[in-house]
Amino acid sequence: MSDVKIEIDFLPVGDGAKSGDAIAIRYGDDNELFIHVVDGGTQESGETLVNHINKYYDNPAWIDNLVCTHGDDDHSSGLRTVIENFNVGKIWMNRPWLYASELTHKFKGAWTAEGLRRNIRDAFPILAEIEDMANERGIIIEEAFQGKRIGPFIIASPSRHFYLSLIPHFSRTPEPVEQAKEGFSFLRFLGEAGRSVAYAASNLVPDSWDFEYLPGGETAASNESSIVQYMHFGDIRVMLTGDAGLEALNHATDFLHHNGYETKCMDIIQIPHHGSRRNISTELLNRLIGSSICKNGSSGVAYASASAGNSDHPRKRVLNAFTRRGYRTHSTEGTTKGYNHNIPMKPGWSSAVPHPFYDHVEESS
């Protein structure tokens, strides 16, 4: 499969403190190319995504697979615009209200299955709208759980069991019973504003190549529910992480390694959650991509989707961690960043300059 063709484009989403994801992928060979869209960002970036696909992917009428990694608006909103503008083969997304009958005992109050289903669906209006649009157009919506395949991609996380364990801890679902809270961080019960804690990026401390302090931290349950995708296509290995945190990424790593998939020295990896320091740790990175540079001196490319003017993302401490392991790091920050293999560079595009290794990084807390 040495003649495989792949291009992956990370589009800019958001401005200022709020980032999001919108990723367009085209893959195949000389006979056929397929289009795979992962998240659509905001409503505005959804329009940008549609224009990008039309301009650079030969004005297609058809999107083979559309993936909504999780229900946060900065990932799901723009997908409605994609559905409006293309025929879509399948939509891959998890709808938390489908499991209400299994979860009534996880929430405080005397919930019926139907009452809980309506409550949760109403709390996710964009996902509900995508469901309605799919039903109107006859598009199949697939559950996206561990082990399922989307073309050459395999879903590494979440498993069905893991996903259902997270639903009671989504900020939009009713308050869980005390037993359901066991094993989950208090951070998961804070509102959106409480979780969006800003750390002073202006307070920089020295960093060195030989020392890494990256303990990771807790992230929202909705982020941990992100669909993590792994692709081994020809000689190219790709991992897309959404906003997954330590639990989800360790869950994904366990699955991939148990099933014989190689994650060291990947060609492309998405830096999770826009380069947040909470979503990765030294221990996780050592398991997932290795503790040192690959033998050829370059491990691949790591991309962070971060909005222009975002002082918190990507964190320099996180970029340095990938750089230490041989990855050339890039972040969108208002500009589309792309990777291509056996497909010519887009007209007018040029090679992007990766982030350097930063001698000073943000304080760890």
Contacts in CASP RR format, 6 or more apart in sequence:
PFRMAT RR
TARGET T0000
AUTHOR 0000-0000-0000
METHOD contacts of the structure
MODEL  1
MSDVKIEIDFLPVGDGAKSGDAIAIRYGDDNELFIHVVDGGTQESGETLV
NHINKYYDNPAWIDNLVCTHGDDDHSSGLRTVIENFNVGKIWMNRPWLYA
SELTHKFKGAWTAEGLRRNIRDAFPILAEIEDMANERGIIIEEAFQGKRI
GPFIIASPSRHFYLSLIPHFSRTPEPVEQAKEGFSFLRFLGEAGRSVAYA
ASNLVPDSWDFEYLPGGETAASNESSIVQYMHFGDIRVMLTGDAGLEALN
HATDFLHHNGYETKCMDIIQIPHHGSRRNISTELLNRLIGSSICKNGSSG
VAYASASAGNSDHPRKRVLNAFTRRGYRTHSTEGTTKGYNHNIPMKPGWS
SAVPHPFYDHVEESS
1 29 0 8 1.000
1 233 0 8 1.000
1 234 0 8 1.000
1 235 0 8 1.000
2 234 0 8 1.000
2 235 0 8 1.000
3 29 0 8 1.000
3 30 0 8 1.000
3 342 0 8 1.000
4 27 0 8 1.000
4 28 0 8 1.000
4 29 0 8 1.000
4 233 0 8 1.000
4 234 0 8 1.000
4 235 0 8 1.000
4 236 0 8 1.000
4 341 0 8 1.000
4 342 0 8 1.000
5 26 0 8 1.000
5 27 0 8 1.000
5 28 0 8 1.000
5 29 0 8 1.000
5 30 0 8 1.000
5 33 0 8 1.000
5 341 0 8 1.000
5 342 0 8 1.000
5 343 0 8 1.000
6 25 0 8 1.000
6 26 0 8 1.000
6 27 0 8 1.000
6 28 0 8 1.000
6 233 0 8 1.000
6 236 0 8 1.000
6 238 0 8 1.000
6 339 0 8 1.000
6 340 0 8 1.000
6 341 0 8 1.000
6 342 0 8 1.000
6 343 0 8 1.000
7 25 0 8 1.000
7 26 0 8 1.000
7 27 0 8 1.000
7 338 0 8 1.000
7 339 0 8 1.000
7 340 0 8 1.000
7 341 0 8 1.000
7 343 0 8 1.000
8 23 0 8 1.000
8 24 0 8 1.000
8 25 0 8 1.000
8 238 0 8 1.000
8 268 0 8 1.000
8 338 0 8 1.000
8 339 0 8 1.000
8 340 0 8 1.000
9 23 0 8 1.000
9 24 0 8 1.000
9 25 0 8 1.000
9 52 0 8 1.000
9 56 0 8 1.000
9 336 0 8 1.000
9 337 0 8 1.000
9 338 0 8 1.000
9 339 0 8 1.000
10 21 0 8 1.000
10 22 0 8 1.000
10 23 0 8 1.000
10 270 0 8 1.000
10 303 0 8 1.000
10 305 0 8 1.000
10 330 0 8 1.000
10 332 0 8 1.000
10 336 0 8 1.000
10 337 0 8 1.000
10 338 0 8 1.000
11 22 0 8 1.000
11 23 0 8 1.000
11 24 0 8 1.000
11 45 0 8 1.000
11 48 0 8 1.000
11 49 0 8 1.000
11 52 0 8 1.000
11 305 0 8 1.000
11 332 0 8 1.000
11 336 0 8 1.000
12 22 0 8 1.000
12 45 0 8 1.000
12 48 0 8 1.000
12 305 0 8 1.000
12 307 0 8 1.000
12 308 0 8 1.000
12 332 0 8 1.000
12 333 0 8 1.000
12 334 0 8 1.000
12 335 0 8 1.000
12 336 0 8 1.000
13 19 0 8 1.000
13 20 0 8 1.000
13 21 0 8 1.000
13 22 0 8 1.000
13 40 0 8 1.000
13 41 0 8 1.000
13 42 0 8 1.000
13 45 0 8 1.000
13 74 0 8 1.000
13 305 0 8 1.000
13 307 0 8 1.000
13 332 0 8 1.000
14 20 0 8 1.000
14 41 0 8 1.000
14 42 0 8 1.000
14 44 0 8 1.000
14 45 0 8 1.000
14 74 0 8 1.000
14 307 0 8 1.000
14 308 0 8 1.000
15 307 0 8 1.000
15 308 0 8 1.000
15 309 0 8 1.000
16 307 0 8 1.000
16 308 0 8 1.000
16 309 0 8 1.000
16 310 0 8 1.000
17 196 0 8 1.000
17 198 0 8 1.000
17 307 0 8 1.000
17 310 0 8 1.000
17 311 0 8 1.000
17 312 0 8 1.000
18 74 0 8 1.000
18 307 0 8 1.000
18 310 0 8 1.000
19 74 0 8 1.000
19 274 0 8 1.000
19 305 0 8 1.000
19 306 0 8 1.000
19 307 0 8 1.000
19 310 0 8 1.000
19 313 0 8 1.000
20 39 0 8 1.000
20 41 0 8 1.000
20 42 0 8 1.000
20 45 0 8 1.000
20 74 0 8 1.000
20 75 0 8 1.000
20 274 0 8 1.000
20 305 0 8 1.000
20 307 0 8 1.000
21 38 0 8 1.000
21 39 0 8 1.000
21 40 0 8 1.000
21 41 0 8 1.000
21 69 0 8 1.000
21 74 0 8 1.000
21 75 0 8 1.000
21 242 0 8 1.000
21 243 0 8 1.000
21 305 0 8 1.000
22 38 0 8 1.000
22 39 0 8 1.000
22 40 0 8 1.000
22 41 0 8 1.000
22 45 0 8 1.000
22 46 0 8 1.000
22 48 0 8 1.000
22 49 0 8 1.000
22 78 0 8 1.000
22 305 0 8 1.000
23 37 0 8 1.000
23 38 0 8 1.000
23 39 0 8 1.000
23 240 0 8 1.000
23 270 0 8 1.000
23 305 0 8 1.000
24 35 0 8 1.000
24 37 0 8 1.000
24 49 0 8 1.000
24 52 0 8 1.000
24 53 0 8 1.000
24 57 0 8 1.000
25 35 0 8 1.000
25 36 0 8 1.000
25 37 0 8 1.000
25 38 0 8 1.000
26 33 0 8 1.000
26 34 0 8 1.000
26 35 0 8 1.000
26 36 0 8 1.000
26 57 0 8 1.000
26 343 0 8 1.000
27 33 0 8 1.000
27 34 0 8 1.000
27 36 0 8 1.000
27 152 0 8 1.000
27 233 0 8 1.000
28 34 0 8 1.000
28 233 0 8 1.000
33 57 0 8 1.000
34 64 0 8 1.000
34 65 0 8 1.000
34 151 0 8 1.000
35 53 0 8 1.000
35 57 0 8 1.000
35 60 0 8 1.000
35 62 0 8 1.000
35 63 0 8 1.000
35 64 0 8 1.000
35 65 0 8 1.000
36 63 0 8 1.000
36 64 0 8 1.000
36 65 0 8 1.000
36 66 0 8 1.000
36 67 0 8 1.000
36 150 0 8 1.000
36 151 0 8 1.000
36 153 0 8 1.000
37 49 0 8 1.000
37 53 0 8 1.000
37 63 0 8 1.000
37 65 0 8 1.000
37 66 0 8 1.000
37 67 0 8 1.000
37 79 0 8 1.000
37 82 0 8 1.000
38 67 0 8 1.000
38 69 0 8 1.000
38 229 0 8 1.000
38 240 0 8 1.000
38 242 0 8 1.000
39 67 0 8 1.000
39 68 0 8 1.000
39 69 0 8 1.000
39 75 0 8 1.000
39 76 0 8 1.000
39 79 0 8 1.000
39 242 0 8 1.000
40 46 0 8 1.000
40 49 0 8 1.000
40 75 0 8 1.000
40 76 0 8 1.000
40 77 0 8 1.000
40 78 0 8 1.000
40 79 0 8 1.000
40 81 0 8 1.000
40 82 0 8 1.000
41 49 0 8 1.000
41 74 0 8 1.000
41 75 0 8 1.000
41 76 0 8 1.000
41 77 0 8 1.000
41 78 0 8 1.000
41 79 0 8 1.000
42 73 0 8 1.000
42 74 0 8 1.000
42 77 0 8 1.000
42 78 0 8 1.000
43 77 0 8 1.000
43 78 0 8 1.000
43 80 0 8 1.000
43 81 0 8 1.000
45 78 0 8 1.000
46 77 0 8 1.000
46 78 0 8 1.000
46 79 0 8 1.000
46 81 0 8 1.000
46 82 0 8 1.000
47 78 0 8 1.000
47 81 0 8 1.000
49 78 0 8 1.000
49 81 0 8 1.000
49 82 0 8 1.000
50 81 0 8 1.000
50 82 0 8 1.000
50 85 0 8 1.000
50 86 0 8 1.000
52 336 0 8 1.000
53 60 0 8 1.000
53 63 0 8 1.000
53 82 0 8 1.000
53 86 0 8 1.000
54 60 0 8 1.000
56 346 0 8 1.000
60 86 0 8 1.000
61 86 0 8 1.000
61 87 0 8 1.000
62 86 0 8 1.000
62 87 0 8 1.000
62 88 0 8 1.000
62 89 0 8 1.000
63 82 0 8 1.000
63 86 0 8 1.000
63 87 0 8 1.000
63 88 0 8 1.000
63 89 0 8 1.000
64 89 0 8 1.000
64 90 0 8 1.000
64 151 0 8 1.000
65 89 0 8 1.000
65 90 0 8 1.000
65 92 0 8 1.000
65 150 0 8 1.000
65 151 0 8 1.000
66 79 0 8 1.000
66 82 0 8 1.000
66 83 0 8 1.000
66 88 0 8 1.000
66 89 0 8 1.000
66 90 0 8 1.000
66 91 0 8 1.000
66 92 0 8 1.000
67 91 0 8 1.000
67 92 0 8 1.000
67 93 0 8 1.000
67 144 0 8 1.000
67 150 0 8 1.000
67 227 0 8 1.000
67 229 0 8 1.000
68 75 0 8 1.000
68 76 0 8 1.000
68 79 0 8 1.000
68 91 0 8 1.000
68 92 0 8 1.000
68 93 0 8 1.000
68 127 0 8 1.000
68 130 0 8 1.000
68 227 0 8 1.000
69 75 0 8 1.000
69 226 0 8 1.000
69 227 0 8 1.000
69 240 0 8 1.000
69 242 0 8 1.000
69 243 0 8 1.000
70 76 0 8 1.000
70 94 0 8 1.000
70 222 0 8 1.000
70 223 0 8 1.000
70 225 0 8 1.000
70 226 0 8 1.000
70 227 0 8 1.000
70 242 0 8 1.000
70 243 0 8 1.000
71 93 0 8 1.000
71 124 0 8 1.000
71 126 0 8 1.000
71 127 0 8 1.000
71 222 0 8 1.000
71 225 0 8 1.000
72 222 0 8 1.000
72 223 0 8 1.000
72 243 0 8 1.000
73 126 0 8 1.000
75 242 0 8 1.000
75 243 0 8 1.000
76 93 0 8 1.000
76 126 0 8 1.000
76 127 0 8 1.000
76 130 0 8 1.000
77 126 0 8 1.000
79 130 0 8 1.000
80 126 0 8 1.000
80 129 0 8 1.000
80 130 0 8 1.000
80 133 0 8 1.000
82 88 0 8 1.000
83 91 0 8 1.000
83 130 0 8 1.000
83 133 0 8 1.000
83 134 0 8 1.000
83 137 0 8 1.000
83 139 0 8 1.000
84 133 0 8 1.000
87 137 0 8 1.000
88 134 0 8 1.000
88 137 0 8 1.000
88 139 0 8 1.000
89 139 0 8 1.000
89 140 0 8 1.000
90 139 0 8 1.000
90 140 0 8 1.000
90 141 0 8 1.000
90 142 0 8 1.000
90 150 0 8 1.000
91 130 0 8 1.000
91 134 0 8 1.000
91 139 0 8 1.000
91 140 0 8 1.000
91 141 0 8 1.000
91 142 0 8 1.000
92 141 0 8 1.000
92 142 0 8 1.000
92 144 0 8 1.000
92 150 0 8 1.000
92 227 0 8 1.000
93 127 0 8 1.000
93 130 0 8 1.000
93 141 0 8 1.000
93 144 0 8 1.000
93 227 0 8 1.000
94 143 0 8 1.000
94 144 0 8 1.000
94 145 0 8 1.000
94 158 0 8 1.000
94 163 0 8 1.000
94 225 0 8 1.000
94 227 0 8 1.000
95 121 0 8 1.000
95 124 0 8 1.000
95 127 0 8 1.000
95 131 0 8 1.000
95 141 0 8 1.000
96 120 0 8 1.000
96 124 0 8 1.000
96 167 0 8 1.000
96 170 0 8 1.000
96 173 0 8 1.000
97 116 0 8 1.000
97 117 0 8 1.000
97 118 0 8 1.000
97 120 0 8 1.000
97 121 0 8 1.000
97 124 0 8 1.000
98 117 0 8 1.000
98 143 0 8 1.000
99 164 0 8 1.000
99 167 0 8 1.000
100 111 0 8 1.000
100 113 0 8 1.000
100 114 0 8 1.000
100 115 0 8 1.000
100 116 0 8 1.000
100 117 0 8 1.000
100 120 0 8 1.000
101 113 0 8 1.000
101 117 0 8 1.000
102 164 0 8 1.000
103 116 0 8 1.000
103 164 0 8 1.000
103 167 0 8 1.000
103 168 0 8 1.000
104 111 0 8 1.000
104 112 0 8 1.000
104 113 0 8 1.000
104 116 0 8 1.000
105 177 0 8 1.000
106 167 0 8 1.000
106 168 0 8 1.000
106 176 0 8 1.000
106 177 0 8 1.000
106 180 0 8 1.000
107 116 0 8 1.000
107 168 0 8 1.000
107 173 0 8 1.000
107 174 0 8 1.000
107 175 0 8 1.000
107 176 0 8 1.000
107 177 0 8 1.000
107 180 0 8 1.000
108 174 0 8 1.000
108 175 0 8 1.000
108 176 0 8 1.000
108 177 0 8 1.000
109 174 0 8 1.000
111 119 0 8 1.000
111 174 0 8 1.000
116 174 0 8 1.000
119 173 0 8 1.000
119 174 0 8 1.000
120 167 0 8 1.000
120 172 0 8 1.000
120 173 0 8 1.000
121 127 0 8 1.000
121 128 0 8 1.000
122 128 0 8 1.000
123 172 0 8 1.000
123 173 0 8 1.000
124 172 0 8 1.000
131 141 0 8 1.000
133 139 0 8 1.000
134 140 0 8 1.000
134 141 0 8 1.000
142 148 0 8 1.000
143 160 0 8 1.000
144 150 0 8 1.000
144 155 0 8 1.000
144 227 0 8 1.000
145 155 0 8 1.000
145 158 0 8 1.000
145 159 0 8 1.000
145 160 0 8 1.000
145 163 0 8 1.000
146 155 0 8 1.000
146 156 0 8 1.000
146 157 0 8 1.000
146 158 0 8 1.000
146 159 0 8 1.000
146 160 0 8 1.000
146 162 0 8 1.000
146 251 0 8 1.000
146 252 0 8 1.000
146 255 0 8 1.000
147 154 0 8 1.000
147 155 0 8 1.000
147 156 0 8 1.000
147 255 0 8 1.000
148 154 0 8 1.000
148 155 0 8 1.000
149 155 0 8 1.000
150 229 0 8 1.000
152 231 0 8 1.000
152 232 0 8 1.000
152 233 0 8 1.000
153 229 0 8 1.000
153 230 0 8 1.000
153 231 0 8 1.000
153 238 0 8 1.000
153 240 0 8 1.000
154 229 0 8 1.000
154 230 0 8 1.000
154 231 0 8 1.000
154 261 0 8 1.000
155 227 0 8 1.000
155 228 0 8 1.000
155 229 0 8 1.000
156 228 0 8 1.000
156 229 0 8 1.000
156 230 0 8 1.000
156 239 0 8 1.000
156 251 0 8 1.000
156 252 0 8 1.000
156 253 0 8 1.000
156 255 0 8 1.000
156 256 0 8 1.000
157 226 0 8 1.000
157 227 0 8 1.000
157 228 0 8 1.000
157 244 0 8 1.000
157 248 0 8 1.000
157 249 0 8 1.000
157 251 0 8 1.000
157 252 0 8 1.000
157 255 0 8 1.000
158 166 0 8 1.000
158 224 0 8 1.000
158 225 0 8 1.000
158 226 0 8 1.000
158 227 0 8 1.000
158 228 0 8 1.000
158 248 0 8 1.000
158 251 0 8 1.000
159 251 0 8 1.000
159 255 0 8 1.000
162 247 0 8 1.000
162 248 0 8 1.000
162 251 0 8 1.000
163 225 0 8 1.000
166 221 0 8 1.000
166 222 0 8 1.000
166 224 0 8 1.000
166 225 0 8 1.000
167 173 0 8 1.000
167 221 0 8 1.000
167 225 0 8 1.000
168 176 0 8 1.000
168 177 0 8 1.000
168 180 0 8 1.000
169 176 0 8 1.000
169 180 0 8 1.000
169 181 0 8 1.000
169 184 0 8 1.000
169 188 0 8 1.000
169 189 0 8 1.000
169 221 0 8 1.000
170 220 0 8 1.000
170 221 0 8 1.000
170 222 0 8 1.000
170 225 0 8 1.000
171 188 0 8 1.000
171 189 0 8 1.000
171 190 0 8 1.000
171 191 0 8 1.000
171 192 0 8 1.000
171 195 0 8 1.000
171 220 0 8 1.000
171 221 0 8 1.000
171 222 0 8 1.000
172 222 0 8 1.000
181 189 0 8 1.000
184 221 0 8 1.000
185 218 0 8 1.000
187 195 0 8 1.000
187 218 0 8 1.000
187 219 0 8 1.000
187 220 0 8 1.000
188 218 0 8 1.000
188 220 0 8 1.000
188 221 0 8 1.000
195 219 0 8 1.000
195 220 0 8 1.000
198 311 0 8 1.000
198 312 0 8 1.000
199 277 0 8 1.000
199 312 0 8 1.000
199 362 0 8 1.000
199 363 0 8 1.000
199 365 0 8 1.000
200 362 0 8 1.000
200 363 0 8 1.000
201 311 0 8 1.000
201 312 0 8 1.000
201 362 0 8 1.000
202 311 0 8 1.000
203 362 0 8 1.000
203 363 0 8 1.000
204 316 0 8 1.000
204 360 0 8 1.000
204 361 0 8 1.000
204 362 0 8 1.000
204 363 0 8 1.000
205 360 0 8 1.000
205 361 0 8 1.000
205 362 0 8 1.000
205 363 0 8 1.000
205 364 0 8 1.000
206 359 0 8 1.000
206 360 0 8 1.000
207 316 0 8 1.000
207 317 0 8 1.000
207 320 0 8 1.000
207 358 0 8 1.000
207 359 0 8 1.000
207 360 0 8 1.000
207 361 0 8 1.000
208 359 0 8 1.000
209 324 0 8 1.000
209 357 0 8 1.000
212 282 0 8 1.000
212 320 0 8 1.000
212 321 0 8 1.000
212 324 0 8 1.000
213 282 0 8 1.000
213 317 0 8 1.000
213 364 0 8 1.000
214 277 0 8 1.000
214 280 0 8 1.000
214 281 0 8 1.000
214 282 0 8 1.000
214 285 0 8 1.000
214 317 0 8 1.000
214 318 0 8 1.000
214 321 0 8 1.000
215 281 0 8 1.000
215 282 0 8 1.000
215 364 0 8 1.000
216 246 0 8 1.000
216 277 0 8 1.000
216 278 0 8 1.000
216 279 0 8 1.000
216 280 0 8 1.000
216 281 0 8 1.000
216 284 0 8 1.000
217 246 0 8 1.000
217 277 0 8 1.000
217 278 0 8 1.000
217 279 0 8 1.000
217 281 0 8 1.000
218 246 0 8 1.000
218 278 0 8 1.000
219 243 0 8 1.000
219 245 0 8 1.000
219 246 0 8 1.000
219 273 0 8 1.000
219 276 0 8 1.000
219 278 0 8 1.000
219 279 0 8 1.000
222 243 0 8 1.000
223 243 0 8 1.000
223 244 0 8 1.000
223 245 0 8 1.000
223 248 0 8 1.000
223 273 0 8 1.000
223 279 0 8 1.000
224 244 0 8 1.000
224 245 0 8 1.000
224 247 0 8 1.000
224 248 0 8 1.000
225 248 0 8 1.000
226 241 0 8 1.000
226 242 0 8 1.000
226 243 0 8 1.000
226 244 0 8 1.000
226 245 0 8 1.000
226 248 0 8 1.000
226 272 0 8 1.000
227 242 0 8 1.000
228 239 0 8 1.000
228 240 0 8 1.000
228 241 0 8 1.000
228 242 0 8 1.000
228 244 0 8 1.000
228 248 0 8 1.000
228 249 0 8 1.000
228 252 0 8 1.000
229 238 0 8 1.000
229 239 0 8 1.000
229 240 0 8 1.000
230 237 0 8 1.000
230 238 0 8 1.000
230 239 0 8 1.000
230 240 0 8 1.000
230 252 0 8 1.000
230 256 0 8 1.000
230 261 0 8 1.000
230 263 0 8 1.000
231 237 0 8 1.000
231 238 0 8 1.000
231 239 0 8 1.000
232 261 0 8 1.000
232 262 0 8 1.000
236 267 0 8 1.000
236 268 0 8 1.000
236 341 0 8 1.000
237 262 0 8 1.000
237 263 0 8 1.000
237 265 0 8 1.000
237 266 0 8 1.000
237 267 0 8 1.000
237 268 0 8 1.000
238 266 0 8 1.000
238 267 0 8 1.000
238 268 0 8 1.000
238 269 0 8 1.000
239 263 0 8 1.000
239 266 0 8 1.000
239 268 0 8 1.000
239 269 0 8 1.000
239 270 0 8 1.000
240 270 0 8 1.000
241 249 0 8 1.000
241 269 0 8 1.000
241 270 0 8 1.000
241 271 0 8 1.000
241 272 0 8 1.000
241 273 0 8 1.000
241 279 0 8 1.000
242 270 0 8 1.000
242 272 0 8 1.000
242 273 0 8 1.000
243 272 0 8 1.000
243 273 0 8 1.000
243 274 0 8 1.000
243 279 0 8 1.000
244 252 0 8 1.000
244 272 0 8 1.000
244 273 0 8 1.000
244 279 0 8 1.000
245 272 0 8 1.000
245 273 0 8 1.000
245 278 0 8 1.000
245 279 0 8 1.000
245 280 0 8 1.000
246 278 0 8 1.000
246 279 0 8 1.000
246 280 0 8 1.000
246 281 0 8 1.000
246 284 0 8 1.000
249 272 0 8 1.000
249 279 0 8 1.000
249 280 0 8 1.000
249 284 0 8 1.000
249 288 0 8 1.000
250 284 0 8 1.000
250 287 0 8 1.000
253 263 0 8 1.000
253 284 0 8 1.000
253 287 0 8 1.000
253 288 0 8 1.000
256 263 0 8 1.000
257 263 0 8 1.000
263 288 0 8 1.000
263 289 0 8 1.000
264 289 0 8 1.000
264 290 0 8 1.000
264 294 0 8 1.000
264 299 0 8 1.000
265 289 0 8 1.000
265 294 0 8 1.000
265 299 0 8 1.000
265 300 0 8 1.000
266 289 0 8 1.000
266 299 0 8 1.000
266 300 0 8 1.000
267 300 0 8 1.000
267 301 0 8 1.000
267 339 0 8 1.000
267 341 0 8 1.000
268 300 0 8 1.000
268 301 0 8 1.000
268 302 0 8 1.000
268 303 0 8 1.000
268 339 0 8 1.000
269 289 0 8 1.000
269 300 0 8 1.000
269 301 0 8 1.000
269 302 0 8 1.000
269 303 0 8 1.000
269 322 0 8 1.000
269 327 0 8 1.000
270 302 0 8 1.000
270 303 0 8 1.000
270 304 0 8 1.000
270 305 0 8 1.000
271 280 0 8 1.000
271 302 0 8 1.000
271 303 0 8 1.000
271 304 0 8 1.000
271 314 0 8 1.000
271 318 0 8 1.000
271 319 0 8 1.000
271 322 0 8 1.000
271 329 0 8 1.000
271 331 0 8 1.000
272 279 0 8 1.000
272 280 0 8 1.000
273 279 0 8 1.000
273 313 0 8 1.000
274 304 0 8 1.000
274 305 0 8 1.000
274 306 0 8 1.000
274 307 0 8 1.000
274 310 0 8 1.000
274 313 0 8 1.000
274 314 0 8 1.000
275 304 0 8 1.000
275 306 0 8 1.000
275 313 0 8 1.000
275 314 0 8 1.000
275 315 0 8 1.000
275 318 0 8 1.000
275 319 0 8 1.000
275 331 0 8 1.000
276 312 0 8 1.000
276 313 0 8 1.000
276 314 0 8 1.000
276 315 0 8 1.000
276 318 0 8 1.000
277 315 0 8 1.000
277 317 0 8 1.000
277 318 0 8 1.000
277 362 0 8 1.000
277 364 0 8 1.000
280 318 0 8 1.000
280 321 0 8 1.000
282 321 0 8 1.000
285 291 0 8 1.000
285 321 0 8 1.000
285 322 0 8 1.000
285 325 0 8 1.000
289 299 0 8 1.000
289 322 0 8 1.000
289 325 0 8 1.000
289 327 0 8 1.000
290 325 0 8 1.000
291 325 0 8 1.000
292 324 0 8 1.000
292 325 0 8 1.000
293 299 0 8 1.000
293 324 0 8 1.000
293 325 0 8 1.000
293 326 0 8 1.000
294 326 0 8 1.000
297 326 0 8 1.000
298 326 0 8 1.000
298 328 0 8 1.000
299 325 0 8 1.000
299 326 0 8 1.000
299 327 0 8 1.000
300 326 0 8 1.000
300 327 0 8 1.000
300 328 0 8 1.000
301 327 0 8 1.000
301 328 0 8 1.000
301 329 0 8 1.000
301 330 0 8 1.000
301 339 0 8 1.000
301 354 0 8 1.000
302 322 0 8 1.000
302 327 0 8 1.000
302 328 0 8 1.000
302 329 0 8 1.000
302 330 0 8 1.000
303 329 0 8 1.000
303 330 0 8 1.000
303 331 0 8 1.000
303 332 0 8 1.000
303 337 0 8 1.000
303 338 0 8 1.000
303 339 0 8 1.000
304 313 0 8 1.000
304 314 0 8 1.000
304 318 0 8 1.000
304 319 0 8 1.000
304 329 0 8 1.000
304 330 0 8 1.000
304 331 0 8 1.000
304 332 0 8 1.000
305 331 0 8 1.000
305 332 0 8 1.000
306 313 0 8 1.000
306 314 0 8 1.000
306 331 0 8 1.000
306 332 0 8 1.000
306 333 0 8 1.000
307 313 0 8 1.000
307 332 0 8 1.000
307 333 0 8 1.000
307 334 0 8 1.000
308 333 0 8 1.000
308 334 0 8 1.000
309 333 0 8 1.000
310 333 0 8 1.000
313 331 0 8 1.000
314 329 0 8 1.000
314 331 0 8 1.000
315 361 0 8 1.000
315 362 0 8 1.000
316 358 0 8 1.000
316 360 0 8 1.000
316 361 0 8 1.000
316 362 0 8 1.000
317 361 0 8 1.000
317 362 0 8 1.000
317 364 0 8 1.000
319 329 0 8 1.000
319 331 0 8 1.000
319 355 0 8 1.000
319 358 0 8 1.000
320 357 0 8 1.000
320 358 0 8 1.000
320 361 0 8 1.000
322 329 0 8 1.000
323 329 0 8 1.000
323 354 0 8 1.000
323 355 0 8 1.000
323 356 0 8 1.000
323 357 0 8 1.000
324 357 0 8 1.000
328 354 0 8 1.000
329 354 0 8 1.000
329 355 0 8 1.000
330 337 0 8 1.000
330 352 0 8 1.000
330 354 0 8 1.000
330 355 0 8 1.000
331 337 0 8 1.000
331 355 0 8 1.000
335 352 0 8 1.000
337 352 0 8 1.000
338 352 0 8 1.000
340 346 0 8 1.000
345 351 0 8 1.000
END
